[in-house]
Amino acid sequence: MNITLFKAFRNHNFRLFFWGQAVSQMGTWMQRTAVYWVVYEKTHSTFMLGAALFASQFPSFLFSLFGGVVSDKYNRYRVVLFTQTAAMVQAALLALLVAFTQYTVWEVLSFSAMLGIINAFDVPARQALVYDMVEQKEDLGNAIALNSTMVNTAGLIGPAIAGLVLAKYGAANCFALNALSFIAVLVSLWRMKLPKWVGGKQTKKVSEGLHEGWRYLKNTPSIARVILLMAVSSLFLMPYFTLMPVYAKEILHRDAAMYGYLNSFTGLGAALGAIFLALLKSGANLRRILIIATLIFGVGLILFSYAVIIPFSLAFAMMAGLGMMLQMTLVITIIQTQVSMEMRGRVISYYAMAFFGMQPLGGLLIGFVSRYIHAPATLLAQGILAIIIAIAFIPSFWNEPSKIPSVE
């Protein structure tokens, strides 16, 4: 069957979630953009940019498996309500720190680590909750793609606003606006009418839940390979965005506004990729598209590494964003549509571990390498590596069936 762009909006709960998250995600992107700019402004160090990524995401790696068990064992709606409230408090406290104290970069990184812990429990529960929000399961693939479209459109708008706010009013206002943006998602959650929660298999210990998820992946290699691709990409490729402040300031010789525009064009490419996925017909082979997305990502990074003229830099940033977000969305779509319901939270937690765990290590690696060969050469190496990774996965992905499910 054909999948129309907004088909999933006929599901009331998902529609509420979409619009609430649309506002909140713009604030999230503003905060993310501001944190990296603040760190670079205070240190002028690419290694510290990697440390900022490490601080925000390594805690998610440490706790994401526990987050997956919590998602499967407890009411996901209540978990998400709690984590979103906690993230709002974190943003408000960060705004107060920057506005009213002589803060250090290490204090900012500590707040980033706090958010990383929150995300470890939020991501598995929130991703799995999307399934519960979609009453008509034939709309699930479209809902996942629309959710990604929303996140990436926010990634287009949020950094652009952040760049302007940073240049005129400072980072504290970015953090304060993010705190206010959580009101929208909390209101949307309160207005939902979800079916009565029925817990999955109750394990006696958290460790048993983790072992069950691991055994499931061992017995389902087609899913394990997809998560492996995400882990490799997160380690070596995705941390490229930590070098964006360097490009804005040192290569293009511009200010925070240009940094925001670079992030926004990355978000524009990502949004276009998500729209493409939302329009895919049932029967499309997602693993083949995943290989193509990785190739696009690599070519975009290579071209961006050579770009010193602003229009070309923006265009190639958009291309890299297209490939990166296609890759991320395809992986979560395959997981959401192919993993059994009772194991979904735990498998998503392994996805979160691959995503949040490898990126901070990659951020430190990219920051360290770029100190010696500089940002353009680092991005060039990442682009070449992306192409090598895509070629390496072709034998196992190209002919392996991976379809958008059709319930009708």
ABEGO torsion letter per residue (X at the ends): XBBBAAAAAABAAAAAAAAAAAAAAAAAAAAAAAAAAAAAAAAGBAAAAAAAAAAAAAAAAAAAAAAAAAAAABBAAAAAAAAAAAAAAAAAAAAAAAAABBBBAAAAAAAAAAAAAAAAAAAAAAAAAAAAABABAAAAAAAAAAAAAAAAAAAAAAAAAAAAAAAAAEAAAAAAAAAAAAAAAAAAAAABBBBBBBBBBBBABAAAAAAAAAAAAAABAAAAAAAAAAAAAAAAAAAAAAAAAAAAAAAAGBBAAAAAAAAAAAAAAAAAAAAAAAABBBGBBAAAAAAAAAAAAAAAAAAAAABABAAAAAAAAAAAAAAAAAAAAAAAAAAAAABBAAAAAAAAAAAAAAAAAAAAAAAAAAAAAAAAAEAAAAAAAAAAAAAAAAAAAAAAAAABBBBBBBAX
